[in-house]
Amino acid sequence: MKALCGIIIVFALVVVIRTSPEIQDKLLTAVSQAKGQVTAHRSEIDARLVNGEMDAGISVGVNLTNTGKEGLIQVTEFLTCSEGEWSRTQKLSFRAGESKRLEFFFHEPSINASNIQTRVSVSPGANQD
């Protein structure tokens, strides 16, 4: 029976190693014991260098605290406005109790964009079991 369990574990590891990086990230995040909690979320019109030139856009800041054990947390920021929808994702390793401030910059909307809305998604989140 122990040999069979060992074979199953080796098979599972081979499957994870042979999958795409996106699936590997999802699997690693799914088994993470970290629990991300957003403690602050803000957005503002900003200008940054993009491809060597100044470009106006929206800067979004997220403060995130890990309320669980050490592990990976995936943070996705979404921006919607009159000109379209965009998202940015980061996967970060957090120690237990660690806090980080993340910055996302969306250069795609023009200065004339209206009805700007931002939303953040955290996985695994503090409110997920």
Stockholm file with secondary structure:
# STOCKHOLM 1.0

chainA/1-129         MKALCGIIIVFALVVVIRTSPEIQDKLLTAVSQAKGQVTAHRSEIDARLVNGEMDAGISVGVNLTNTGKEGLIQVTEFLTCSEGEWSRTQKLSFRAGESKRLEFFFHEPSINASNIQTRVSVSPGANQD
#=GR chainA/1-129 SS CHHHHHHHHHHHHHHHHHSCHHHHHHHHHHHCCCCEEEEEEEEEEEEEEETTEEEEEEEEEEEEEECSSSEEEEEEEEEEETTEEEEEEEEEEECTTCEEEEEEEECCSCTTCCSCEEEEEEESBTTCC
#=GC SS_cons         CHHHHHHHHHHHHHHHHHSCHHHHHHHHHHHCCCCEEEEEEEEEEEEEEETTEEEEEEEEEEEEEECSSSEEEEEEEEEEETTEEEEEEEEEEECTTCEEEEEEEECCSCTTCCSCEEEEEEESBTTCC
//
